[in-house]
Amino acid sequence: MSGARRLAALASVAVLSVSAATAAADPAPALTGSTELKSALDGVHRAGMPGVYAEVREAGRVWRGASGVADVSTGRPVRSDMRQRIGSITKTFTAAAVLQQVEQGRIQLDAPIGGYLPHLVPGERGRRITVRMLLNHTSGLAEYLPYAFPSLKAWPSLPDVSPKSLDDNRFRRFRPAELIRMGVTAPAVGEPGGTPGVYSNTNYLLLGQLLERVTGTTAEKYITRNVIERAGLRHTGFPAGPRVTGPHSRMYEAFFGLIEPARDYSVYDMSWVGPAAALVSTVDDLNRFYGELLAGRIITPSSLAQMQRTVPVISQVGEQIDYGLGLHRVTIPGCGTFWGNDGTVWGALTMSWTRADGERQMSVAMNLARWNKADSSGQPQPHPIDDALPAFSLKAMCG
């Protein structure tokens, strides 16, 4: 579930850690504070993350590091060049593709989605919900995930949920229209255009169908040709099947202690999220992508300004975040404003942040998700990773 975890404030930047043997940092040009970065990354691993890897860039210098294991059974070490399911970071790619079509006059940001997709969002809602509202999660459309994964329907009321649906859907092939219907027919979570908005993957599946409607090709093919390839990314793409190709880690899901030991979900049919959260990438590619995007080389500066118009949005874990059109904004006192996104799917968590001036970047990937065990009332309890991850993130983002 893409974007399930977010930086609530500066000090609560969401990052993961792991437990296992520690791999040495990859050779790279010296970056100020690289020893401290490696120590902080190791701290995430020691706190309980099986494997964690990252890349930090500053003014043309690069540091890459990895700590822990990619496979808890074999002890295979994690490496900084591994591919990762990046969850809701995919939304930035999809939003950039939509803005390209706005630039070409095929889509209007403030036009009703019912004018483009009347069969998917019919009637009054189709006339009131605009493309912009889908992009910034102010449409009021509900999340479809509780309906696609029925054993999770009571989430976040943890005593009443079961991870059974995770296994039931491992090889299920969902159709976008099927998932969209679940979200559109569910009770609305807000009025169109109302704030704070409520985060919903239904919005981005609709944007994928919108791209297909105006370009004549699938959203995945359009994004690949016009966003991924334009940014010069060599290891980013939508998976052709349930497996990740190329070097990658196993991806362990604990689901708040309901899955113990944590189970590997690296093999999974990603049709359950599609253009909302299905991309696979590397930390190097993610830093390159956000660098190109914020430099105005994927969309025009005026389109980027639209992406950076934020509204308050309630995330899937109940935190209020500053969300634009597929972009999050995080401001760290004394350090600066950062743009980017984070994403979570079953067993994987990824974060990527670039400072507004483009001079400092951090991307980090982890292979364990939802590590906080719940107490008897169903409330997730503090975990050492909760301290170690922000400590690394702040060191990486602020030096």
N, C-alpha and C positions, 0 to 999 in steps of 0.2 A: 504494500500500500504506500504508494508514493507520497513522499512528503510527510510521513507520519510523525517525524521528529523535527523539531525546529529550535533555533536559538531563541530562547525567550527573552533574554537580555544579553548584554555583552558577555557577562560572566558565565552564562549558561549555554554557550555554543555547543551544539550537539555533536559529539564525536564518539567513536567506539574504541575499545581496546581489546586485547586478547591475552591468552595464557599459553605458553609453550616456549620452545627454544628461541633465542633472539638471533636474528640475522644481522649481519653488518650492513651499514648504509652503503648504497651504491656509489661508485666513484662519480664525482661531479665537481665542477668548479667550486672553489671555496665560497661559502656564504657566511656572512657574519653571524656568529651564534650557532654554527652547525653542530658543535659538540653538545650544546644545551638542547638543540632540537632532537638529536638522537636520544639523549637521556630522557626527555619528556615523552618521546614516542615509545621507548622501552617501558616507561611508567604506565602507559595505557595497556601494554601487553601484560605487565606484572599485575595490574589491577584485575585481570580476568579476561581480556580479549584474546581469543586464540591467535589472531593475526591482524596486523594493521600496517598499512603502508601509505606513504605520502610523498608529495612533491611541493616544495616551497620555492618561489621565484621572487627575486628582488633586483631590479635595475639590471637585467641581463644575466645575473648569476643564478645558479640553480642548485638546490639541495634535494636529494632523493634519499629516502630511508625506508627500511622495512624491519618489522620486529614480530617474531612469533612464527606460527606455522600455518600453512595452507590446508593441511590435512591432519587432524588430531590423531588419526589412527596410524599413519605412517611416519609422522614427524616431518614431512616434506616442508621445507621453509617457505615462507611467503616472500615474494619479491616485489620490488616497486614498479616493475613493468607489467604486472598482471592485469588482466581484464576483469571488470567488475560490473555487475548489474547496478545501474545508477539510479533507479527509481525515478522520483519526481523531478530530478534534474532534467529528465527528458522534456518536461513542460517548457523549459526555456527554449529548447530547439523547436518545439512545435509552435510556440508563440512567435519566434523569429520568422518561421515560415509563413505564418498568417500575416505578419507585418509586411513581408515581401509582396504578398498578394494585395495588401492595402495600397502599397506604393504603385502597383500596376493597375489599380482601379478596379480590380475584380471583386474586392471585398471592401465594405465600408464599416469602420469600427463601431459606429453608432446606429447601424441598420439592424432591424429585428432579425433574429435567427430564423423565425418562421418564414421570412421571405426567401430564405435559401433552402431550408430543410423543413417544409411544412408537414411532412409525413412523420418527422421525428419529434418536433415540438409544435403541436397543433394549437389552434384556438387562441384565446386571450394571452396565454403565456408566451406563445410564439410571437405575438405582436409586441409584447412588453420586454422580453429578454433580448438584449443586444449582444453583438459579437464581443464588445468590450466587457460586458458583464460575465461572459463565459471565461474570458482571459483573466479577469481579476477576482473570480469567485464571488461575485455579487449577484448571481443569477437567481439564487434561492432554490436551485435544483438540489435535490438530496443526493447523497452518496449512494452508489449502487452496491458497494462491496458487501454490506450486511445481507443483501438479498442473493448475491452470487455465492457468498460463503455463509450459508444459513446457520451453521453452528457458532458463528461469531456475532450473531444478530444482536445480542445483548451487550456487546462490547461498548463502552469500557467497564461495564458491570461484571468484572472478571469472575465472580463466583458462578455466574450463569452462562459462561461460554465454554466451548470445547474447541480444540484445534482440529477436530475431525475433518472439517471442510478443506483444510490445507492439503491433506492427503487425497481426499476425494477429487479435488480439482487439479491434481498435479499434471495430468495429461489431457484434461478437458479442453476442447477447442471452442472458445466463446466467439460468437458473432457480435460485432460492435452494436448493431441495432438491438440485439437481445439485452445487452448490458444497459444501453441508453434507456430502453423502455423501463427497466427496473428503477432507474433513477428518476425518470420523468413522471412515472405513475405513483411513486412514493410520496408521502406527505411533504409539502414544501418546507424548507428550513428557513425561509425568509422571503421578503418581498423583492421582486426584481429591482436592482439598483440600491437596495437598502444596505446600510453598514451598521455594525461590522458584517462583512460577508462571511460565508461558511465554506470552508475548503471542500471541494467535491470533485472527484475524478470524472464524474459524469460530464462536467463542463469540457474537459479536454478530449473525451471521446467524441463529443459533438464537434469540436474544432477539427478533429481528424476527418470526420465526415464532410465538414465544410470544405476543407482543402481538396478532398476527392471530388466534390461537386464542382469546384471552380477550376481545377487544374486538369481533370480528366484522368488522373492517375491516383494511386493510393497515397495516403499521407506519408507512409514509410518511404516510398520511392521518391516522392517530392522532397522530403526532408533530407534524404541521403544525397540527392544530386545538388540541391540548392543551399543547404546549410552545412552539412557535414563535409562535403567535398570542397565547398567554397572556403571553409575554415582551414582546409589542409589537414584534416584529421585522418590518421592512417589506421587507427585501431578502434574506431567507433562505428557502431551499426546496430540495426535491429536484428535480433536472432532469427534465423530461418526455421528453427525448431526449438525443442525444449532444452537443448544443450548449448553451453557457451563454447565457442571455438577459440583456439589459442590458449596460451598459458593463463590459468585462472585458479583461484582458490575454491575450495568447497565453501558453502554458505550455510551457516548454522543458525537455526531459529529456536529460541528458547520459549517464546511466547509467555513471558512473565512467570516462568517456572512451571507452566502446564506441560511443557515438553522437556523431560529430563531423563537422560542427558539431551542436550540440544541436538536437533535432527538436521541432516544435510538436505537443503532444498536447492542446490545449485542446478539440478535438472528439473526444469519446470516450464510448462507451456505459458508464455507470457501474453497470450491473447486476453488475459483477464485485465490487462492495463493498456496494451497497445501504445498509441501515441501519447498517452498520459504518463507512462513510466516504464517502458519496455527496453530502452536502450542499454547497450553494453559499451563500456569505454575504459580508458585508463586515466590515471591521475595526470599524466603528461598531456593527453589530449584535452582533458577538461580545462586545464590552465590555458592551453592554447585557444580553446573555443571561447572562453570568457574574455580573454585578451583581445581576440579579433572582434567579438561582439561589441565590447565597450569602446573599442577604437573606431567603430563605425564602418567596419569592413564587411559586415554581413548584411546589415540593414543601414539605412541612412541615419544621420544624426537626429533628424526630426522624428523618425520612427523609434529610435532609441529613447528619445525624450518621452514618447508615449509609454514605452515599456517601463520607464522609471517614475511614472505617476502612480504613487502608491495609495492604497486604502487600507483600513484595518480589516483583518480577516482572522477568523477563529480557526486555528489549525485542527488537525485530526486528534491531537492530544489536548485540546482545550486551551491552548495558549493563543494570545493575540499577537499577530505578526504584521509587519508592514509589507504588503504584497502589491506588486505592480502587474504588468502583463507578462506573466511567466517568470518574473524576477522577484527575489526578496531583497530587502534593504536591512542591513544591520549597522548600527552606529556604536562604535566602541570609544568611550571617553578617553581623550588623550592619544588616540590611535588613528581614528578616521572613520569614514563611511565605507562600507563594503557592499558589493552587489554580487549576487549569485543565487544558489539554491542548495537544498539538500534533498536526499531521497532515500527511502527505505522500501525494500521489497522483502519477501520471505528470506531471511538469513543474511541480508546484506544491508549495510548503511554506508552512504557516501555523502561527502560535503565538498563544496567548491566555492571559494570566496575570493573576489578580486577587489582591491581598494579602488576607490573612485578615480584616482589618478593613474591607475593601471600599473603602478610601480611595485606593488606587493601582492602576491597571489599564494593561495594555499588550496590544495586538494588532498583529501584524505579518504581512504577506503578501509572498511572493517568487515570482518566475516562472521560477526555474531550480532543478532538483532533481538531487541526486547529482553535484555538480560536481567532486568529488575524483577525479583520474585515478589509475588503479591502476599499480603498478610491475610488473616482470616476474613477481613471485611472486603477483600478484593483490591486494596490499594497497593500499587507498586512501591516497594521499599527501597531506600537508598542503597547504592552499590558503589564500591570503590571506583569503578569506571566513570561514574558520574562526576568525580572530581578530577580524575586523570585526563579525561578527554578534553574538558575545557582548558586545563592547564597546558596541554599541548597546543590546542587551537589558538589560544592567546599568544603563546610564544611564537607560533608560526605566522600569525597574522600581524603581530605588533613588534616582533623582534625582541 
